[in-house]
Amino acid sequence: MANITIAYSKDVEKVEGYVAAGYCPVECSFGGVSVVDELELDHHGEKSGLESVAIRAYRDFFGARAEDPRFVINHIDADSIFAVASLAGLLPHPSQADKVKPFQVKTWTQDLLPLAETISVVDTDPIGRDVLSMPMGDILTTWNALFSANADDELAAYAAVEGWRRLLTQPSAQVFVSAAEESEKQRQVSALADLSERSEKVGDVLAIRQSRMFGFDIWYQRRPESGAPTEARGWANPMVVSWLEGPENITVACPNQKVAEELLGEGGLRNVFRELNAHYGLAETSGFGGRETIGGSPRGQKMTEEDLQVVIAIIQRMMK
């Protein structure tokens, strides 16, 4: 991977500078504004109607940046890093047959579109999903266990790209899969502990204070006897705010878009992010942002207990 270059920045002006210099931006969303080039590789904010970057990069643009593999990102997750590896042509793909040695053909011509689709579903609509039973879900779970909680910087980005390549091409990497499955089980146990020990219902909002991990799939608590999954009444906690231990960022989420829009009107949580940015005097490019169903505080900015109270109060005021 000596020829790949990954720039990492949470500053929108710096990212725009990299793009002007020819770097390919991948999932560079700042609040509700997306910094993109002609590939339009984002699906947040103003680009939320597009498919995930993992699917489009692998299916439509595989190897499109192989001759000039310079990328700029502003965070690390499975979706964005899989897209970078795809654009650089570093993953197995049916088009790789004439680029590898004969004994490598079987491995390097795998069609990973099912994995890209699993990444997309887990990234955009994870609630109620048994990831390990989804196509190549064990590989995604393993990658997440090894790389999604890594340091948030350029070195971590390089390691994460190499992680995808090794997990998908080296049989010896399978030793990590069983460990990742155990890690996923432990995540679920810890999420239940957070719900029991660190949660508080504030009106119609469930607040998780100093949560230890990303546990929204557990915290929503499905209630099939009360309603459909597309109805707020079908969930014990259809609106959850998490204040994460360590990074101290705030994430707000609903189980799906229909629930978000039932509670907050068309646009769902994007309406909340606009109100929060107005309250704090933040620009859309540097403030709260995300999708209709999930998003939160500015990347890399620590939030306080007081900020948590502000977020909860604004959501309560806006909820129907």
NORSULVEN-V826893 format. One record per helix or strand of 2 or more residues. SS is the DSSP state (alpha for helix, beta for strand). FROM is the first residue (numbers start at 1). TO is the last residue. If there is no record, write none. Layout:
ss = <SS	SS>
from = <FROM	FROM>
to = <TO	TO>
//
This chain:
ss = <beta	alpha	beta	beta	beta	alpha	alpha	beta	alpha	alpha	alpha	alpha	alpha	alpha	alpha	alpha	beta	beta	alpha	alpha	beta	beta	alpha	alpha	beta	beta	alpha>
from = <5	12	24	28	33	45	53	70	78	94	102	113	131	137	154	171	199	205	216	232	240	250	257	269	289	294	305>
to = <8	20	25	30	35	47	59	73	87	99	108	124	133	148	169	197	202	211	219	234	244	253	264	280	290	296	318>
//
